[in-house]
Amino acid sequence: MIDSQKVRALLEAGLKEQQAFLVDFQIAAGNIIQVTVDKMEGINLEGITAISRAIEHNLDREQEDFELQVSSPGVGSPLQVEEQYVQNIGRDLKVKTKDGEKFKGELVDFSEGILTLEWSERVPKEVGKGKVTVKKDVKLNLQDIDEARVQVRFN
């Protein structure tokens, strides 16, 4: 099995050089190194390639063969690290909590592990017939979130 601490050290150096952050890292059976990275402004192919090279060029395939997969999170991928919440402030999220509650709204703030979602909702008027649009919000602790995904808007 390939040395995960050595791979992690090489990865950290590549991330620092590219000013990127780690979303996910694992070494699967068969020495398949899977790395998911991103940057606050979004990572491009050159950044992914540089991080891949920082790992690959410092491991010896003659000593131990491996497969390296470096990618960015996909559009529909769940958010996994705090940096992704900061990165997506101003975008719509669909959130499911560990106790089964579901929320859909704009991520307006994330700090100290707390995210704030806002949305508009039509509710019955207190007096009379009809409905009125009101702004609602919720603050959720990151530890209470089971899954959060960015909702892509097609205009």
Accessible surface in RSA format (square Angstrom, percent):
REM  Atomic radii and reference values for relative SASA: ProtOr
REM  Chains: A
REM  Algorithm: Lee & Richards
REM  Probe-radius: 1.40
REM  Slices: 20
REM RES _ NUM      All-atoms   Total-Side   Main-Chain    Non-polar    All polar
REM                ABS   REL    ABS   REL    ABS   REL    ABS   REL    ABS   REL
RES MET A   1   151.57  78.5  92.75  61.4  58.82 140.0  80.84  68.7  70.73  93.7
RES ILE A   2    14.11   8.0   8.90   6.6   5.20  12.5   8.90   6.4   5.20  14.1
RES ASP A   3    81.09  56.8  70.55  70.2  10.54  24.9  34.90  82.1  46.19  46.1
RES SER A   4    54.41  46.0  50.78  67.8   3.62   8.3  21.65  46.1  32.76  45.9
RES GLN A   5   146.19  81.7 138.79 101.4   7.40  17.6  44.86  95.5 101.33  76.9
RES LYS A   6    94.91  46.3  87.81  53.9   7.09  16.9  55.02  49.5  39.88  42.5
RES VAL A   7     0.00   0.0   0.00   0.0   0.00   0.0   0.00   0.0   0.00   0.0
RES ARG A   8    97.97  41.1  97.97  49.9   0.00   0.0  30.39  41.5  67.58  41.0
RES ALA A   9    63.24  58.1  50.01  77.2  13.23  30.1  56.94  80.2   6.30  16.7
RES LEU A  10    31.62  17.6  30.78  22.0   0.84   2.1  31.38  22.0   0.24   0.6
RES LEU A  11     0.00   0.0   0.00   0.0   0.00   0.0   0.00   0.0   0.00   0.0
RES GLU A  12    80.90  46.4  77.45  58.6   3.45   8.2  36.27  70.2  44.63  36.4
RES ALA A  13    62.12  57.1  48.29  74.5  13.83  31.5  56.73  79.9   5.38  14.3
RES GLY A  14     2.52   3.1   0.00   N/A   2.52   3.1   2.52   6.9   0.00   0.0
RES LEU A  15     9.05   5.0   9.00   6.4   0.05   0.1   9.04   6.4   0.01   0.0
RES LYS A  16   171.30  83.6 153.91  94.4  17.39  41.4 106.18  95.6  65.12  69.4
RES GLU A  17   129.55  74.4  97.55  73.8  32.00  76.2  44.42  85.9  85.13  69.5
RES GLN A  18    37.46  20.9  33.71  24.6   3.76   8.9   3.62   7.7  33.84  25.7
RES GLN A  19   152.95  85.5 128.78  94.1  24.17  57.5  42.71  90.9 110.24  83.6
RES ALA A  20    16.81  15.5   0.00   0.0  16.81  38.2   1.11   1.6  15.70  41.6
RES PHE A  21    20.81  10.4  17.75  11.0   3.05   7.9  20.81  12.6   0.00   0.0
RES LEU A  22    36.21  20.2  24.44  17.5  11.77  29.6  24.44  17.2  11.77  31.7
RES VAL A  23     9.69   6.4   0.22   0.2   9.47  22.8   0.34   0.3   9.34  25.3
RES ASP A  24    47.15  33.0  43.80  43.6   3.35   7.9   5.22  12.3  41.93  41.8
RES PHE A  25    35.03  17.5  14.20   8.8  20.84  54.2  14.20   8.6  20.83  59.6
RES GLN A  26    88.39  49.4  83.76  61.2   4.63  11.0  22.52  47.9  65.86  50.0
RES ILE A  27    30.32  17.3   6.34   4.7  23.99  57.8   6.34   4.6  23.99  65.1
RES ALA A  28    33.59  30.9  25.38  39.2   8.21  18.7  33.59  47.3   0.00   0.0
RES ALA A  29    87.56  80.5  69.50 107.2  18.06  41.1  75.06 105.7  12.50  33.1
RES GLY A  30    69.37  85.6   0.00   N/A  69.37  85.6  41.80 114.7  27.57  61.7
RES ASN A  31    17.05  11.8  16.19  15.6   0.86   2.1   2.38   5.7  14.67  14.2
RES ILE A  32    47.77  27.2  47.77  35.6   0.00   0.0  47.77  34.4   0.00   0.0
RES ILE A  33     0.00   0.0   0.00   0.0   0.00   0.0   0.00   0.0   0.00   0.0
RES GLN A  34    63.41  35.5  61.75  45.1   1.66   4.0  16.40  34.9  47.01  35.7
RES VAL A  35     2.23   1.5   0.00   0.0   2.23   5.4   0.12   0.1   2.10   5.7
RES THR A  36    27.55  19.6  27.50  27.9   0.05   0.1   7.05   9.5  20.50  31.0
RES VAL A  37     0.00   0.0   0.00   0.0   0.00   0.0   0.00   0.0   0.00   0.0
RES ASP A  38    15.03  10.5  15.03  15.0   0.00   0.0   0.00   0.0  15.03  15.0
RES LYS A  39    39.18  19.1  38.93  23.9   0.25   0.6   3.81   3.4  35.37  37.7
RES MET A  40    87.76  45.4  73.41  48.6  14.35  34.2  72.46  61.6  15.30  20.3
RES GLU A  41   136.08  78.1  96.18  72.8  39.90  95.0  72.05 139.4  64.03  52.3
RES GLY A  42    36.18  44.6   0.00   N/A  36.18  44.6  24.24  66.5  11.95  26.8
RES ILE A  43    23.94  13.6   0.51   0.4  23.43  56.5   0.89   0.6  23.05  62.6
RES ASN A  44    89.48  61.7  81.49  78.7   7.99  19.3  35.38  85.1  54.10  52.3
RES LEU A  45   130.67  72.8 123.42  88.3   7.26  18.2 124.73  87.6   5.94  16.0
RES GLU A  46   123.89  71.1 116.11  87.8   7.79  18.5  67.94 131.4  55.95  45.7
RES GLY A  47     2.70   3.3   0.00   N/A   2.70   3.3   2.15   5.9   0.55   1.2
RES ILE A  48    26.96  15.3  26.96  20.1   0.00   0.0  26.96  19.4   0.00   0.0
RES THR A  49    42.50  30.2  39.59  40.1   2.91   6.9  29.42  39.5  13.08  19.8
RES ALA A  50    28.13  25.9  17.99  27.8  10.14  23.1  23.22  32.7   4.91  13.0
RES ILE A  51     0.00   0.0   0.00   0.0   0.00   0.0   0.00   0.0   0.00   0.0
RES SER A  52    22.43  19.0  22.43  29.9   0.00   0.0   7.24  15.4  15.19  21.3
RES ARG A  53   138.93  58.3 137.54  70.1   1.39   3.3  34.00  46.5 104.92  63.6
RES ALA A  54    24.30  22.3  13.99  21.6  10.31  23.5  23.01  32.4   1.29   3.4
RES ILE A  55     0.00   0.0   0.00   0.0   0.00   0.0   0.00   0.0   0.00   0.0
RES GLU A  56    60.87  34.9  56.05  42.4   4.82  11.5  12.91  25.0  47.96  39.2
RES HIS A  57   136.13  74.4 100.97  70.2  35.16  89.9  72.66  74.9  63.46  73.8
RES ASN A  58    79.07  54.5  62.79  60.7  16.28  39.2  13.35  32.1  65.72  63.5
RES LEU A  59    21.90  12.2   7.47   5.3  14.43  36.3   9.11   6.4  12.79  34.4
RES ASP A  60    77.53  54.3  63.74  63.4  13.78  32.6  27.03  63.6  50.50  50.4
RES ARG A  61   101.56  42.6  88.21  45.0  13.35  31.8  52.52  71.8  49.04  29.7
RES GLU A  62   166.33  95.5 133.09 100.7  33.23  79.1  54.70 105.8 111.62  91.1
RES GLN A  63   150.68  84.3 115.23  84.2  35.46  84.4  41.26  87.8 109.42  83.0
RES GLU A  64    56.75  32.6  50.76  38.4   5.99  14.3  26.59  51.4  30.16  24.6
RES ASP A  65   100.29  70.3  89.30  88.9  11.00  26.0  34.80  81.9  65.49  65.3
RES PHE A  66     9.68   4.8   0.24   0.2   9.44  24.6   4.43   2.7   5.25  15.0
RES GLU A  67    82.72  47.5  78.98  59.8   3.74   8.9  35.10  67.9  47.62  38.9
RES LEU A  68    30.50  17.0   4.04   2.9  26.45  66.5   4.04   2.8  26.45  71.2
RES GLN A  69    73.58  41.1  67.70  49.5   5.88  14.0  34.33  73.1  39.25  29.8
RES VAL A  70    23.27  15.3   1.40   1.3  21.87  52.7   1.40   1.2  21.87  59.3
RES SER A  71    54.32  45.9  53.04  70.8   1.28   3.0  36.11  76.9  18.21  25.5
RES SER A  72    45.75  38.7  33.66  44.9  12.09  27.8   5.46  11.6  40.30  56.5
RES PRO A  73    31.36  22.9  11.50  10.5  19.86  72.2  15.14  12.5  16.22 100.8
RES GLY A  74    44.09  54.4   0.00   N/A  44.09  54.4  33.59  92.2  10.50  23.5
RES VAL A  75   113.31  74.6  94.47  85.5  18.84  45.4 103.24  89.7  10.07  27.3
RES GLY A  76    43.84  54.1   0.00   N/A  43.84  54.1  35.17  96.5   8.67  19.4
RES SER A  77    38.69  32.7  29.08  38.8   9.61  22.1  12.96  27.6  25.73  36.0
RES PRO A  78    44.54  32.5  43.95  40.1   0.59   2.2  43.95  36.3   0.59   3.7
RES LEU A  79    18.58  10.3   6.27   4.5  12.31  30.9   6.27   4.4  12.31  33.1
RES GLN A  80   100.33  56.1  64.71  47.3  35.63  84.8  22.44  47.8  77.90  59.1
RES VAL A  81    36.25  23.9  31.01  28.1   5.23  12.6  36.25  31.5   0.00   0.0
RES GLU A  82    88.99  51.1  86.86  65.7   2.13   5.1  24.10  46.6  64.88  53.0
RES GLU A  83    73.25  42.1  71.84  54.3   1.42   3.4  25.58  49.5  47.67  38.9
RES GLN A  84     5.25   2.9   5.25   3.8   0.00   0.0   0.01   0.0   5.24   4.0
RES TYR A  85     5.78   2.7   5.78   3.3   0.00   0.0   1.87   1.4   3.91   4.8
RES VAL A  86    64.87  42.7  57.18  51.8   7.69  18.5  57.18  49.7   7.69  20.9
RES GLN A  87    45.40  25.4  20.31  14.8  25.09  59.7  14.07  29.9  31.33  23.8
RES ASN A  88     9.31   6.4   9.31   9.0   0.00   0.0   0.00   0.0   9.31   9.0
RES ILE A  89    74.39  42.3  53.90  40.2  20.49  49.4  53.90  38.8  20.49  55.6
RES GLY A  90    38.41  47.4   0.00   N/A  38.41  47.4  19.62  53.8  18.79  42.1
RES ARG A  91   113.98  47.9 110.61  56.4   3.37   8.0  35.30  48.2  78.69  47.7
RES ASP A  92    30.09  21.1  29.01  28.9   1.08   2.6   3.00   7.1  27.09  27.0
RES LEU A  93     0.00   0.0   0.00   0.0   0.00   0.0   0.00   0.0   0.00   0.0
RES LYS A  94   109.25  53.3 105.73  64.9   3.52   8.4  50.05  45.0  59.20  63.1
RES VAL A  95     0.95   0.6   0.00   0.0   0.95   2.3   0.70   0.6   0.25   0.7
RES LYS A  96    87.59  42.7  86.35  53.0   1.24   3.0  33.90  30.5  53.69  57.2
RES THR A  97     5.67   4.0   4.88   5.0   0.78   1.9   4.88   6.6   0.78   1.2
RES LYS A  98   142.02  69.3 107.51  66.0  34.51  82.2  68.61  61.8  73.41  78.2
RES ASP A  99   114.63  80.3  75.89  75.5  38.74  91.6  49.36 116.2  65.27  65.1
RES GLY A 100    44.31  54.6   0.00   N/A  44.31  54.6  27.07  74.3  17.24  38.6
RES GLU A 101    93.43  53.6  86.14  65.2   7.29  17.4  36.87  71.3  56.55  46.2
RES LYS A 102   149.90  73.1 121.84  74.8  28.06  66.8  65.11  58.6  84.79  90.3
RES PHE A 103    36.49  18.3  29.63  18.4   6.85  17.8  36.17  21.9   0.31   0.9
RES LYS A 104   123.41  60.2 108.78  66.7  14.63  34.8  57.98  52.2  65.42  69.7
RES GLY A 105     6.69   8.2   0.00   N/A   6.69   8.2   6.69  18.4   0.00   0.0
RES GLU A 106    64.83  37.2  63.94  48.4   0.89   2.1   6.91  13.4  57.92  47.3
RES LEU A 107     0.00   0.0   0.00   0.0   0.00   0.0   0.00   0.0   0.00   0.0
RES VAL A 108    50.31  33.1  28.94  26.2  21.37  51.5  31.25  27.2  19.06  51.7
RES ASP A 109    62.95  44.1  62.81  62.5   0.14   0.3  15.46  36.4  47.50  47.4
RES PHE A 110    15.58   7.8   4.88   3.0  10.71  27.9   4.88   3.0  10.71  30.6
RES SER A 111    58.76  49.7  52.42  70.0   6.34  14.6  35.28  75.1  23.48  32.9
RES GLU A 112   172.99  99.3 131.28  99.3  41.71  99.3  61.46 118.9 111.53  91.1
RES GLY A 113    12.74  15.7   0.00   N/A  12.74  15.7  11.45  31.4   1.29   2.9
RES ILE A 114    61.77  35.2  60.79  45.3   0.99   2.4  60.79  43.8   0.99   2.7
RES LEU A 115     0.00   0.0   0.00   0.0   0.00   0.0   0.00   0.0   0.00   0.0
RES THR A 116    10.55   7.5  10.55  10.7   0.00   0.0   9.28  12.5   1.27   1.9
RES LEU A 117     0.00   0.0   0.00   0.0   0.00   0.0   0.00   0.0   0.00   0.0
RES GLU A 118    60.60  34.8  57.93  43.8   2.67   6.4   4.83   9.3  55.77  45.5
RES TRP A 119    54.98  22.1  46.98  22.7   8.00  18.8  50.67  27.0   4.31   7.0
RES SER A 120    66.65  56.3  39.33  52.5  27.32  62.9  23.37  49.8  43.28  60.6
RES GLU A 121    65.42  37.6  60.97  46.1   4.45  10.6  26.87  52.0  38.55  31.5
RES ARG A 122   137.02  57.5 120.14  61.2  16.87  40.2  52.93  72.3  84.09  51.0
RES VAL A 123    33.04  21.7  32.92  29.8   0.13   0.3  33.04  28.7   0.00   0.0
RES PRO A 124    97.55  71.1  86.74  79.1  10.81  39.3  86.74  71.6  10.81  67.2
RES LYS A 125   100.22  48.9  86.68  53.2  13.54  32.2  36.78  33.1  63.44  67.6
RES GLU A 126   180.92 103.9 138.59 104.8  42.33 100.8  58.77 113.7 122.14  99.7
RES VAL A 127   133.07  87.6 117.53 106.4  15.54  37.4 120.76 104.9  12.31  33.4
RES GLY A 128    61.94  76.4   0.00   N/A  61.94  76.4  35.84  98.4  26.10  58.4
RES LYS A 129   193.40  94.4 173.72 106.6  19.68  46.9 122.41 110.2  70.99  75.6
RES GLY A 130    47.91  59.1   0.00   N/A  47.91  59.1  33.96  93.2  13.95  31.3
RES LYS A 131   113.80  55.5  99.65  61.1  14.15  33.7  47.84  43.1  65.96  70.3
RES VAL A 132    67.51  44.4  65.83  59.6   1.68   4.1  67.51  58.7   0.00   0.0
RES THR A 133    71.13  50.6  50.75  51.4  20.38  48.6  41.07  55.2  30.05  45.4
RES VAL A 134    48.78  32.1  43.68  39.5   5.10  12.3  48.78  42.4   0.00   0.0
RES LYS A 135   154.67  75.5 126.22  77.4  28.45  67.7  87.78  79.0  66.89  71.3
RES LYS A 136    80.45  39.2  73.46  45.1   6.99  16.6  39.68  35.7  40.77  43.4
RES ASP A 137    90.27  63.2  66.84  66.5  23.44  55.4   2.43   5.7  87.85  87.6
RES VAL A 138    29.45  19.4  25.62  23.2   3.82   9.2  29.45  25.6   0.00   0.0
RES LYS A 139   139.33  68.0 115.21  70.7  24.13  57.4  86.55  77.9  52.78  56.2
RES LEU A 140    16.19   9.0  14.14  10.1   2.05   5.2  16.19  11.4   0.00   0.0
RES ASN A 141    56.51  39.0  51.99  50.2   4.52  10.9   7.65  18.4  48.86  47.2
RES LEU A 142    42.22  23.5  35.64  25.5   6.58  16.5  35.64  25.0   6.58  17.7
RES GLN A 143   138.86  77.6 127.33  93.1  11.53  27.5  44.84  95.4  94.02  71.3
RES ASP A 144    76.62  53.7  76.03  75.7   0.59   1.4  16.78  39.5  59.84  59.7
RES ILE A 145    16.89   9.6   4.21   3.1  12.68  30.6   4.21   3.0  12.68  34.4
RES ASP A 146    81.96  57.4  54.75  54.5  27.21  64.3   4.50  10.6  77.46  77.3
RES GLU A 147    66.46  38.2  61.58  46.6   4.88  11.6  12.96  25.1  53.50  43.7
RES ALA A 148     0.45   0.4   0.00   0.0   0.45   1.0   0.00   0.0   0.45   1.2
RES ARG A 149    81.30  34.1  81.30  41.4   0.00   0.0  26.46  36.2  54.84  33.2
RES VAL A 150    15.59  10.3  10.35   9.4   5.24  12.6  10.35   9.0   5.24  14.2
RES GLN A 151    47.05  26.3  41.07  30.0   5.98  14.2   9.83  20.9  37.22  28.2
RES VAL A 152    62.53  41.1  38.97  35.3  23.56  56.8  39.56  34.4  22.97  62.3
RES ARG A 153   147.70  62.0 121.03  61.7  26.66  63.5  54.01  73.8  93.69  56.8
RES PHE A 154   186.62  93.4 151.61  93.9  35.01  91.1 154.99  94.0  31.63  90.5
RES ASN A 155   182.54 125.9 102.35  98.9  80.19 193.1  67.44 162.3 115.10 111.2
END  Absolute sums over single chains surface
CHAIN  1 A     9946.1       7900.4       2045.7       4860.1       5086.0
END  Absolute sums over all chains
TOTAL          9946.1       7900.4       2045.7       4860.1       5086.0
